């Protein structure tokens, strides 16, 4: 830059001030229009008939059941994907084997498949006329149109979040530290807990947060396998749709606002972590 | 001590107060764990879109009656959606004790999967349809486009809102009512009916997948000039949004829509809920339930209830699916199957 200025070139960033201003203004206007306004309108609509109506909508038994169900599904799906994500990225980043690319592609599959299809494959598998349906029925096991189906669909859809976050991170970090630990006599577990995990913890947390946000908000796949039984197999997003279709706008937006708040909490946790451990995070995420 | 004495002592001992109370406690405990399972019956009613409000009220009445007669609590869970989609879910294993759908064909589809006998529709009175409805027009207040009858829907510049007949039961009734009107008007000329319905659907800007979706499109998104709707759905819109916003227009001819109900045999036999499920459906025919149906804008079957609500439900010439279309299977095959009449006119229109 200095050199360029010296030889009399127009500084590349001379008009940076107003370009920068314009870009920031555009970005802000965009955010305001597409993110903040809708978010605010959710809360405005939810509180349109006062806080009493708002609370009534949230403590109504079907709404409570929907909130509980959403939390249960996320509480099962997220740890499963956490385990899977760590295992998969460990094996992909630290080992060389044939078909590694295929495995990476497979992990990405849920990103590219429409959620509706993700739901339908479970109907095809576990439906009464599906591959395993008749056998399961004879054993009295209900998979789709029940909690297990909801969990399966959610796990499938949120499958790549943790792994996708960890694979590049672990690949970049390489094997040296683990090798050193092993050479110094650490066992496999010790290596994992004391070397690998501390290295990836921020990436892991990121992945888990994203995974959780999606698990609670998933609509398409869950809608296909839910059966929409009120108070039983309706998650929060499904419950919102039902209320909306019943012209019960206040209740619909009240439940939607809870979903929005859960998302905001996720965002705040993420931001706090970044702020508190920013330097460390930057070091591991490059 | 004689043997007999010893025996009676033993007996006395066995039934001593302490043991007896322990036994009683044990029995009570067993009752506690078993009792809720026995006294509590849960039914799942898989229904179509516009019945939500009706069944909320009906389920309460049924629970009360069941409690009074059997001393048991019965909980009825509800699932609502497009009629065809709901039938699909039941076929795929949604554990419905009873289905209460928009049209017989959707239950026929469940029967074809083997879950219930194909003669299901003869099991209850009135074609197994305890309440009926018909198709009417919902227009904006004051009827600015002067829509009076089916012909007016074809006028240029009139936007008609109806769901997709491929997925929605209500939409199939809409379509067939228009078809029947044209046949009636043009001396049973099928080619003209095809032209008529084709022109009508060219005035449809958007096809929602279910009846409720279309109602939301018309009432909340303010799209279109006229909504082809279930009579009950039209009345509900007036109730929800105020009679000052919309008017109901009853055409000169419409169709008798019979939403049928049945027990799903494979499910109730497995769950052991047949008795409750059958009582549930039979109760739909009782004066009390007919009253609830009428209050929720369904046309009741019982003459004495119908008489009380006569001013609400105007007399309109109604054709029937069996009389004019040879039953649902024939109508479905001809009009709504892949490559059927609807596909032909709708694709041509695009």
HADDOCK unambig.tbl for C-alpha pairs under 7 A between the chains (distance, minus, plus):
assign (segid A and resid 123 and name CA) (segid B and resid 92 and name CA) 6.94 0.50 0.50
assign (segid A and resid 127 and name CA) (segid B and resid 92 and name CA) 4.63 0.50 0.50
assign (segid A and resid 127 and name CA) (segid B and resid 93 and name CA) 5.69 0.50 0.50
assign (segid A and resid 128 and name CA) (segid B and resid 91 and name CA) 6.87 0.50 0.50
assign (segid A and resid 128 and name CA) (segid B and resid 92 and name CA) 4.73 0.50 0.50
assign (segid A and resid 128 and name CA) (segid B and resid 93 and name CA) 4.64 0.50 0.50
assign (segid A and resid 129 and name CA) (segid B and resid 92 and name CA) 6.13 0.50 0.50
assign (segid A and resid 145 and name CA) (segid B and resid 94 and name CA) 5.82 0.50 0.50
assign (segid A and resid 227 and name CA) (segid B and resid 79 and name CA) 6.93 0.50 0.50
assign (segid A and resid 227 and name CA) (segid B and resid 89 and name CA) 6.58 0.50 0.50
assign (segid A and resid 227 and name CA) (segid B and resid 94 and name CA) 6.34 0.50 0.50
assign (segid A and resid 228 and name CA) (segid B and resid 79 and name CA) 5.23 0.50 0.50
assign (segid A and resid 228 and name CA) (segid B and resid 80 and name CA) 6.84 0.50 0.50
assign (segid A and resid 229 and name CA) (segid B and resid 77 and name CA) 6.48 0.50 0.50
assign (segid A and resid 229 and name CA) (segid B and resid 78 and name CA) 5.60 0.50 0.50
assign (segid A and resid 229 and name CA) (segid B and resid 79 and name CA) 4.51 0.50 0.50
assign (segid A and resid 230 and name CA) (segid B and resid 77 and name CA) 6.36 0.50 0.50
assign (segid A and resid 230 and name CA) (segid B and resid 78 and name CA) 5.72 0.50 0.50
assign (segid A and resid 230 and name CA) (segid B and resid 79 and name CA) 6.13 0.50 0.50
assign (segid A and resid 245 and name CA) (segid B and resid 212 and name CA) 6.41 0.50 0.50
